[in-house]
Amino acid sequence: MNLFNQILLIYSVIQILKSDPINRNIIIDGNFDDWLNVPSYSDPMDNINGTVYQESPWFPSIEIPDCHDTDSNMPTDIPKHIYNPNVNIIEFKIAHDTTSLYVYCRVVDGGVIGKTSVGPHAFNRSDPSKPSAGRFYIITAMNVDMNDTTGAWLHGGGYYPTAPGFDGNFEFEFFNGTYNQGAYVDYGANNTNETSYTREQIIQNKFVLRPATSGYFTQYVYWTQKPTPDEIKRCLDGPYELPNPYNNSYICFSKDLAPGPYNGIVTYAQSTKGNEIEMRAPFQGLLLNKDTGLPTLQLGMTINITISFETGPEYSLPQEWVSDTTPTIQYTLSER
């Protein structure tokens, strides 16, 4: 396939989501009536037999099981099918207002988003019946500069169907039966030295956009008021008060299994049944673009966006880590 035809194929497969008017007045409260008129997009409904597939427009000849293991990390890998209704996304929506990005997701009936097992230790593969402290992640990844050479490929983190150029994300971690943290991530690094540089830039309220590898990310919780004394005590690195233009803004560098809970500006609410979730991520948490000095995410921009659910082996068949990733969506943050 020549390059021109490949480009046409990519843009024909990526779902282009027309921007909607701002000021939708979506409230993160677990009542989803305010999402009724937001365009809906689908992700395949997986089955226990593993006969449901997705394709990456960058590798259209490879069929990827809809829900799959997280051990694969090469662009042409075919991950193993793993069944878990808690991550089986079947519907998602994107919206925005003047200050924030909003995401809605629904999994199959019977699935519970954020559900984890509860126990004193990590999962023991040799004794899977023993109570264990489970984990669940909700990850919204964004290509904010629409440059496929900056940021990381999805497959580097075990997420398929893969796509390039994801510069950062916002995410939620649930651990041992409860919410643990909501954080932002900057992927602007390929090694530990570059990760240290990214950290120093973030302290200066600057978000780094450059070629990256998924494993070298910098994660931080963002507050628009001083964290509570208890959060400060548990902060692994920080908190740091950010310089202008944002007053009274703080970050704490974090990681998976950090000693939360941390209640920053990224928020969520779920349905009573647990199979629907709505999330809000203020643009401010993505700081200022280091190269331009402008907000990293702002009105008028077009971005690529995808959502992944990932969880541990406790409720999976077979009992392994599992994830489900939506198609990549092109979304414009309209100014009116």
Protein Blocks (a to p, Z undefined) as FASTA:
>chain_A
ZZklmmmmmmmmpccdddddehkopacehpaklmmmgccdddddddfkopaccddfklmm
bccdfbdcfkbccfkbccdddddfklmcfbdcddddfkbccddddddehiaghiacddfb
dcdfklmmbccdddddddddddfkopakgcjdfklnopacddehiabdcddddeehiafb
dcdddfbbfbfklmmmmmmmmmnopacdddddfklccdddddfbdcdfklmmmpmbdcdd
dddfbehiacddddehiacddddfbdcdddfkopaccddddfklnopafklopafbdghi
acdddddddddfklgccddddddddddddddddfZZ
